[in-house]
Amino acid sequence: MAPPEPQEALVDADLKEDGDFSDMLSEQRILLPGAQMLTAFLIILPFNGGFKQIVQAEKIVFLATFVLALMSLVLLSAPAIQHRLMRPLNDRARFKQVATRQIVAGAFALAIALILATNLVMSEVFGHVVGLIMAGGIATFITCVWWFLPAYLKRMHGY
C-alpha cells in the first residue's frame, strides 16, 4: 500500500482537527448549563428576605462563590465567542490550545464555586460543621472524578 499523498494527509489532519473542535464544543455544552444554573441561583439569593440575616463570613463565602461562578461562565463561553470573532482561524492548533486552557480554567472555577455553594447551603440548613464536612466531601468527589480519574485513565490505559 502506497503512503498517502501529502494533500490527503492534510485533509485527514483537518478532519481530525474538526473532530477535536466538535468534542470541545460538546464539552462546553455540558459545562455551561451547570455554570449558568449556579450563577442564576446566586443572582437571586441576595433578594430573598433571609439573606440579610446571614453572618458576615457567609456573605464572604457568597461573594467568592458568585465571582467564581461568573468567572466560570466567562471562561467556558470564551472559546465560542472568540471562535466566532476570529473566523476563519489561521492557526487552529494554537486556538485549540488556548481554548482548552480556558475550558480547564473555567471548570476549575466552577468546581470551586460548587464546593463553596455546597458549604453555603449546608451551613445555612445544618450548621457550619456539616457545611464544612459536606463541602470537603464534594471537593473530594469533584477532585477524584474531574481530575484524578482522567489522569489515571490516561496514564494506565492510554486514553
C-alpha positions as CSV (number, residue, x, y, z in Angstrom):
1,M,0.0,0.0,0.0
2,A,1.4,3.4,-1.0
3,P,1.8,6.1,1.6
4,P,-0.9,8.8,1.4
5,E,-0.3,11.8,-0.8
6,P,0.7,15.0,1.1
7,Q,-2.7,16.5,0.2
8,E,-4.6,13.5,1.7
9,A,-2.6,13.8,4.9
10,L,-3.6,17.5,5.2
11,V,-7.3,16.6,4.6
12,D,-7.0,13.8,7.3
13,A,-5.4,16.2,9.7
14,D,-8.0,18.8,9.1
15,L,-10.8,16.3,9.7
16,K,-9.2,15.3,13.0
17,E,-9.0,19.0,13.9
18,D,-12.7,19.3,13.2
19,G,-13.4,16.3,15.3
20,D,-11.4,17.8,18.2
21,F,-13.4,21.0,17.7
22,S,-16.7,19.1,17.9
23,D,-15.5,17.4,21.1
24,M,-14.6,20.7,22.6
25,L,-18.0,22.2,21.7
26,S,-19.8,19.2,23.2
27,E,-17.8,19.6,26.4
28,Q,-18.8,23.2,26.6
29,R,-22.4,22.3,26.1
30,I,-22.2,20.1,29.2
31,L,-20.4,22.5,31.5
32,L,-22.1,25.8,30.6
33,P,-25.6,24.9,31.8
34,G,-24.2,24.0,35.2
35,A,-22.4,27.3,35.5
36,Q,-25.5,29.1,34.3
37,M,-27.8,27.5,36.8
38,L,-25.4,28.1,39.7
39,T,-25.0,31.7,38.7
40,A,-28.7,32.2,38.3
41,F,-29.3,30.8,41.8
42,L,-26.6,33.1,43.2
43,I,-28.0,36.1,41.5
44,I,-31.4,35.8,43.1
45,L,-30.1,34.8,46.6
46,P,-29.5,38.3,47.9
47,F,-33.1,39.3,47.1
48,N,-34.5,36.7,49.4
49,G,-35.6,38.1,52.7
50,G,-33.4,35.8,54.9
51,F,-30.2,36.8,53.1
52,K,-29.8,39.9,55.2
53,Q,-29.7,37.7,58.3
54,I,-26.7,35.6,57.4
55,V,-23.4,36.3,59.1
56,Q,-20.6,38.2,57.5
57,A,-18.5,35.1,57.0
58,E,-21.3,33.5,54.9
59,K,-21.6,36.8,52.9
60,I,-17.9,36.5,52.1
61,V,-18.4,32.8,51.0
62,F,-21.3,34.0,48.9
63,L,-19.2,36.7,47.3
64,A,-16.4,34.3,46.5
65,T,-18.9,31.7,45.1
66,F,-20.6,34.4,42.9
67,V,-17.4,35.7,41.5
68,L,-16.1,32.2,40.7
69,A,-19.4,31.2,39.1
70,L,-19.2,34.3,36.9
71,M,-15.6,33.6,36.0
72,S,-16.5,30.1,35.1
73,L,-19.3,31.4,32.8
74,V,-16.9,33.8,31.1
75,L,-14.1,31.2,30.7
76,L,-16.4,28.5,29.5
77,S,-18.1,30.7,26.9
78,A,-14.9,32.5,25.8
79,P,-13.8,29.9,23.1
80,A,-17.2,30.0,21.3
81,I,-17.2,33.8,21.3
82,Q,-13.5,34.0,20.3
83,H,-14.1,31.5,17.5
84,R,-16.9,33.5,16.1
85,L,-14.9,36.7,16.1
86,M,-11.7,35.2,14.7
87,R,-13.2,33.2,11.8
88,P,-11.6,32.0,9.7
89,L,-9.0,30.7,12.0
90,N,-5.4,31.0,10.7
91,D,-3.9,28.7,13.4
92,R,-6.4,26.1,14.5
93,A,-3.9,24.2,16.7
94,R,-3.0,27.3,18.7
95,F,-6.6,28.3,19.0
96,K,-7.5,24.9,20.4
97,Q,-4.6,25.0,22.8
98,V,-5.8,28.4,24.2
99,A,-9.4,27.3,24.2
100,T,-8.6,24.1,26.1
101,R,-6.8,26.1,28.8
102,Q,-9.8,28.4,29.1
103,I,-12.2,25.5,29.4
104,V,-10.0,23.8,32.1
105,A,-9.7,27.1,34.0
106,G,-13.5,27.5,33.7
107,A,-14.0,24.0,35.0
108,F,-11.7,24.8,37.9
109,A,-13.5,28.0,38.8
110,L,-16.8,26.1,38.5
111,A,-15.5,23.3,40.8
112,I,-14.5,25.8,43.5
113,A,-17.9,27.6,43.1
114,L,-19.7,24.3,43.5
115,I,-17.7,23.5,46.7
116,L,-18.4,26.9,48.2
117,A,-22.0,26.8,47.2
118,T,-22.3,23.4,49.0
119,N,-20.7,25.0,52.1
120,L,-23.1,28.0,51.9
121,V,-26.3,25.9,51.5
122,M,-25.4,23.2,54.0
123,S,-24.1,25.7,56.6
124,E,-27.4,27.5,56.4
125,V,-29.5,24.4,56.7
126,F,-27.5,22.2,59.0
127,G,-24.8,24.4,60.6
128,H,-21.2,25.3,59.9
129,V,-19.7,21.9,60.8
130,V,-22.0,20.0,58.5
131,G,-21.4,22.6,55.8
132,L,-17.6,22.2,56.0
133,I,-17.9,18.4,56.0
134,M,-20.2,18.3,53.0
135,A,-18.0,20.9,51.2
136,G,-15.0,18.7,51.9
137,G,-16.9,15.7,50.6
138,I,-17.9,17.5,47.4
139,A,-14.3,18.8,46.9
140,T,-13.0,15.2,47.2
141,F,-15.6,13.9,44.8
142,I,-15.0,16.6,42.2
143,T,-11.2,16.2,42.5
144,C,-11.5,12.4,42.0
145,V,-14.0,12.4,39.2
146,W,-12.9,15.5,37.2
147,W,-9.1,15.5,37.8
148,F,-7.7,12.2,39.2
149,L,-9.8,9.7,37.2
150,P,-8.9,11.2,33.8
151,A,-5.2,11.4,34.7
152,Y,-5.3,7.8,35.9
153,L,-7.1,6.6,32.8
154,K,-4.7,8.4,30.5
155,R,-1.7,7.1,32.3
156,M,-2.9,3.5,32.8
157,H,-5.0,2.8,29.7
158,G,-3.7,5.3,27.2
159,Y,-6.9,7.3,26.8
